[in-house]
């Protein structure tokens, strides 16, 4: 595979086929075709645009030759291409692209609130130190453009693992560069990742932050929902557009890992209660960072025939009760052979007071009480 294909597969594996794009040609005007970016991650109002550069093999590599390649292709050509990408986004009302699911999707640039700009490069030989230490390029029109070696980018996505965490890290990294400038280039990428984990923007970059990265506890089995997300299109049944389920997947993908841990725990609890045909009140959580609530409904066999209407009604009630603008409901119904029918409901509209729902909830509230809990972003070994 080419370097571009490697990065596309890497992004697809960690950030899902729905949100990964690598066939990015479009027509800004009739008779003209351009490439938006070499690769793109687009999740709701967040976009990460990539330009990729690979050093061809040379029989007689020299430090001066590698330096010239880096300055010309990485700092020069690639950052100009990033600026071109921003120009296309600023001047196009709608851009139709095909994602890794094979779905045509219309990107509306006006809906993007955050654009991260990334140049990722692969070299066949070791770069001179002054090149390999470069971590960003400051443009008068594009501001901070991140520079990553292929190895550093791989390490980042293997550590952060979710789209929301990658976006948060790139935002933090940009703030570091704006505050501390070239001082950030005195430490390796691992120290910057550790710095992000600590969240201490006012401290200067230092090797001491590497210890935070080294002690990070992953325990991905407790929160990883990639299996659920990747199986969505194979299991969902709908008469609507094949991309309608993206709204649900996007809300899950925007959760950070400790929020996902609570999501997965309730998902599995509801499935277990359904397996035992046991009556329990629904489980639920709400994320203040995304403004979305989640409802998990284990159904007893006697209620299966009314499950679709029940799912909608309870999702409406949960959204209202938790005063959120968005809510994802999911119900679990037992089937023959130990299988489950899992059905989803997505609602999004502004919360407004409704006296009739108030009256019904006061008379017969179908939910268990909720409590507010502050959870750490990450867990560490030995803590």
C-alpha positions in Angstrom: 0.0 0.0 0.0 1.0 3.6 -0.6 1.6 6.0 2.3 -1.7 7.7 1.6 -3.5 4.3 1.7 -1.7 3.5 5.0 -2.9 6.7 6.7 -6.4 6.2 5.3 -6.6 2.7 6.7 -5.2 3.9 10.0 -7.8 6.6 10.3 -10.5 4.2 9.3 -9.5 1.7 11.9 -9.5 4.1 14.8 -12.0 6.7 13.7 -14.5 4.6 11.7 -15.4 4.3 8.0 -18.3 6.7 8.4 -16.1 9.7 9.2 -13.0 8.9 7.1 -12.6 10.2 3.5 -9.7 9.6 1.1 -11.5 10.0 -2.3 -11.6 13.8 -2.0 -11.9 15.1 -5.6 -14.8 17.6 -6.1 -15.8 20.3 -8.6 -15.9 23.8 -7.0 -17.2 25.0 -10.4 -18.3 23.4 -13.7 -15.4 22.0 -15.6 -12.9 22.1 -12.7 -11.9 19.2 -10.5 -9.6 19.6 -7.5 -8.7 17.6 -4.4 -9.9 18.9 -1.1 -7.2 17.0 0.9 -5.2 13.8 0.8 -7.2 12.5 3.7 -10.0 13.8 5.9 -11.7 13.0 9.2 -15.0 14.7 9.5 -17.2 14.2 12.5 -20.2 16.5 13.0 -18.6 20.0 13.5 -15.0 18.8 13.6 -12.7 18.3 10.6 -9.1 17.1 10.5 -7.6 17.7 7.0 -4.4 15.9 6.0 -1.7 16.5 3.5 0.7 13.6 3.2 4.3 13.5 1.9 6.5 10.5 1.4 10.2 10.6 0.6 11.2 8.4 -2.3 14.1 6.1 -1.9 17.5 7.5 -2.8 20.7 5.6 -3.5 22.9 8.3 -1.9 21.0 10.1 0.8 22.7 13.0 2.4 21.7 15.3 5.3 21.6 18.2 2.9 19.3 16.3 0.5 16.9 15.3 3.2 16.9 18.8 4.5 16.0 20.2 1.1 13.2 17.6 0.6 11.7 18.4 4.0 11.8 22.2 3.5 10.4 22.0 0.0 7.8 19.2 0.2 6.7 19.2 3.9 7.1 22.9 5.0 6.6 24.3 1.5 4.3 22.3 -0.8 2.2 20.5 1.9 1.4 23.7 3.9 0.4 25.5 0.7 -2.0 22.6 0.0 -3.5 23.0 3.4 -4.1 26.7 2.7 -5.7 25.6 -0.6 -8.0 23.3 1.4 -9.1 26.1 3.7 -9.8 28.3 0.6 -12.0 25.5 -0.9 -13.9 25.2 2.5 -14.3 29.0 2.7 -15.7 29.4 -0.8 -17.8 26.2 -1.3 -21.3 26.0 -0.1 -21.4 22.2 -0.3 -18.8 19.5 -1.1 -19.9 16.0 -2.1 -17.4 13.3 -1.0 -17.5 9.5 -0.7 -16.5 8.1 2.7 -15.0 4.7 3.4 -18.5 3.1 3.7 -18.9 4.0 0.0 -21.6 6.5 0.9 -21.8 9.8 -0.9 -22.0 12.5 1.7 -22.4 16.3 1.4 -20.1 18.3 3.6 -21.4 21.7 4.4 -18.4 23.8 5.4 -20.5 26.3 7.2 -21.4 23.7 9.8 -17.7 23.0 10.7 -16.7 24.8 13.8 -13.2 23.3 14.3 -10.7 22.6 11.5 -7.4 20.9 12.5 -4.6 21.1 9.8 -2.2 18.3 9.7 0.8 17.5 7.5 2.1 13.9 8.0 5.3 12.7 6.4 7.2 9.5 5.9 10.9 9.3 5.2 13.2 6.5 4.1 16.1 7.9 5.9 16.8 9.8 9.2 16.2 13.5 8.9 18.6 16.1 10.3 17.7 17.1 13.8 16.5 20.6 12.9 13.9 19.0 10.6 12.8 16.1 12.8 12.2 18.4 15.7 9.9 20.6 13.7 6.4 20.2 15.1 4.4 22.9 13.4 4.4 25.6 10.8 2.9 29.0 11.6 1.1 30.5 8.6 -0.2 34.1 8.4 -3.4 32.8 6.9 -3.9 29.3 8.2 -2.3 29.8 11.7 -0.9 26.6 13.2 -0.4 23.7 10.8 0.7 20.5 12.7 3.7 18.6 11.4 3.9 14.9 12.3 6.3 12.1 11.3 4.4 8.9 10.4 5.7 7.2 13.5 4.6 10.0 15.8 1.1 10.1 14.3 0.7 6.3 14.7 1.7 6.6 18.3 -0.8 9.4 18.9 -3.8 7.5 17.5 -2.8 4.3 19.2 -2.8 6.3 22.5 -5.9 8.5 22.1 -8.0 6.1 20.2 -11.2 8.2 19.8 -12.0 11.0 17.4 -12.9 13.4 20.2 -9.6 12.8 22.0 -7.6 13.3 18.8 -9.4 16.6 18.3 -8.9 17.7 21.9 -5.2 16.8 21.6 -4.7 18.8 18.4 -6.4 21.8 20.0 -4.2 21.5 23.1 -1.1 21.1 20.9 -1.9 24.3 19.0 -2.4 26.2 22.3 1.0 24.9 23.4 2.6 26.2 20.3 0.9 29.6 20.5 2.0 29.9 24.2 5.5 28.4 24.2 6.6 28.6 20.6 9.7 26.7 19.5 10.3 25.7 23.1 7.8 22.8 22.3 10.4 21.5 19.8 12.9 20.8 22.5 11.0 17.6 23.6 9.7 14.6 21.7 6.1 14.1 20.8 5.6 11.7 23.7 6.3 14.6 26.1 3.6 16.7 24.4 1.1 13.9 24.6 1.9 13.5 28.4 1.6 17.3 28.7 -1.9 17.1 27.2 -2.9 14.2 29.6 -1.9 16.5 32.5 -3.7 19.4 31.0 -1.2 21.9 32.3 -1.0 24.5 29.6 0.8 27.1 31.8 3.8 24.8 32.4 6.6 24.9 29.9 7.2 21.8 27.8 9.3 19.3 29.7 10.5 15.6 29.6 8.8 15.2 33.0 5.4 14.9 31.2 6.5 11.6 29.6 5.7 9.9 32.9 2.0 10.7 32.5 2.0 8.9 29.1 3.9 5.9 30.5 1.4 5.4 33.3 -1.7 5.9 31.3 -4.1 3.0 31.8 -6.0 2.0 28.6 -8.3 -0.9 29.6 -10.0 -0.5 26.2 -12.2 -3.6 26.7 -14.1 -1.5 29.3 -15.1 1.3 26.9 -14.3 0.3 23.4 -17.6 0.5 21.3 -16.0 0.1 17.9 -17.6 -3.4 17.4 -21.1 -1.9 17.9 -20.3 1.0 15.6 -18.7 -1.1 12.8 -21.7 -3.5 12.8 -24.3 -0.8 12.6 -25.0 -0.8 8.8 -25.2 -4.6 8.8 -27.8 -4.8 11.5 -29.9 -1.7 11.2 -33.2 -2.0 9.3 -34.7 1.2 7.9 -36.7 2.5 5.0 -34.9 5.8 5.2 -31.5 7.0 3.9 -28.6 4.5 4.5 -26.7 7.3 6.3 -29.4 8.1 8.8 -27.7 6.0 11.5 -24.7 8.4 11.3 -26.4 10.7 13.7 -26.4 8.0 16.4 -22.9 6.8 15.6 -21.6 10.4 15.8 -23.0 10.9 19.3 -21.3 7.7 20.5 -18.0 8.6 18.7 -17.9 12.1 20.3 -17.8 10.6 23.8 -14.5 10.4 25.6 -13.2 7.1 26.9 -14.5 7.4 30.5 -17.9 8.5 29.2 -17.8 5.5 26.9 -17.0 3.3 29.9 -20.3 4.4 31.5 -22.1 4.0 28.2 -20.8 0.4 27.7 -21.5 -0.6 31.3 -25.2 0.4 30.9 -25.4 -1.1 27.4 -24.2 -4.5 28.7 -26.4 -4.2 31.8 -29.5 -3.7 29.7 -28.5 -6.7 27.5 -28.0 -8.9 30.5 -31.4 -8.0 32.1 -33.0 -8.6 28.7 -31.4 -12.0 28.5 -32.8 -12.9 31.9 -36.2 -11.5 30.9 -36.0 -9.5 34.1 -37.9 -6.3 34.7 -35.8 -3.3 35.6 -36.2 0.4 35.1 -34.2 1.8 32.1 -30.6 3.0 32.5 -29.5 6.4 31.3 -26.6 8.8 31.2 -26.1 12.3 29.8 -22.9 13.9 28.6 -22.5 17.7 29.4 -19.7 17.9 26.8 -21.9 16.9 23.9 -25.3 17.8 25.3 -26.7 14.3 24.5 -28.5 11.9 26.7 -28.5 8.1 26.3 -31.3 5.7 27.3 -30.9 1.9 27.6 -34.2 -0.1 27.8 -34.2 -3.9 28.6 -37.5 -5.3 27.4 -39.4 -8.2 28.9 -40.8 -10.6 26.4 -44.4 -9.5 27.1 -43.7 -5.9 25.8 -41.9 -6.9 22.6 -44.9 -6.2 20.3 -45.1 -2.5 21.5 -41.3 -2.0 21.6 -41.0 0.5 18.7 -43.7 2.9 20.1 -42.4 2.3 23.6 -38.8 3.2 22.5 -39.9 6.5 21.0 -42.1 7.5 23.9 -39.4 6.7 26.5 -36.7 8.5 24.5 -38.9 11.6 24.3 -39.5 11.4 28.1 -35.8 10.9 28.9 -34.8 13.8 26.7 -37.3 16.0 28.4 -36.5 14.8 31.9 -32.8 15.4 31.5 -33.4 18.8 29.7 -31.1 18.0 26.7 -31.5 18.9 23.1 -30.5 15.4 21.9 -31.2 11.9 23.1 -30.3 8.4 21.8 -32.5 5.6 22.9 -31.8 1.9 22.5 -34.0 -1.1 23.4 -33.1 -4.7 23.8 -35.5 -7.5 23.1 -34.8 -11.3 23.4 -35.0 -13.4 20.3 -34.7 -17.2 19.7 -31.3 -18.8 19.9 -29.9 -16.3 22.4 -29.9 -13.4 20.0 -31.3 -9.9 20.6 -33.2 -7.4 18.6 -31.5 -4.0 19.2 -33.4 -1.0 18.1 -32.3 2.7 18.2 -34.1 6.0 18.3 -32.4 9.4 17.7 -34.1 12.7 18.7 -32.8 16.2 18.3 -34.7 19.4 18.9 -34.5 22.3 21.4 -35.7 21.5 24.9 -38.9 23.4 25.8 -41.1 23.2 28.8 -44.1 20.9 28.2 -46.8 20.8 30.9 -48.3 17.6 29.7 -45.0 15.7 29.9 -44.4 17.3 33.3 -47.8 16.0 34.4 -47.2 12.4 33.1 -43.7 12.2 34.7 -45.0 13.4 38.0 -47.8 10.9 37.9 -45.7 7.9 36.8 -42.0 8.4 36.3 -40.5 5.4 34.4 -36.9 6.3 35.2 -34.6 5.8 38.1 -33.1 9.0 39.7 -30.0 10.5 38.2 -27.0 11.9 40.0 -24.3 14.2 38.8 -20.8 12.7 38.8 -17.5 14.3 37.8 -15.3 11.7 36.2 -11.6 12.0 35.4 -10.7 12.1 31.7 -8.1 9.3 32.1 -7.1 6.6 34.4 -3.5 5.8 35.4 -1.8 2.7 36.6 -1.3 2.7 40.4 -3.8 5.5 41.0 
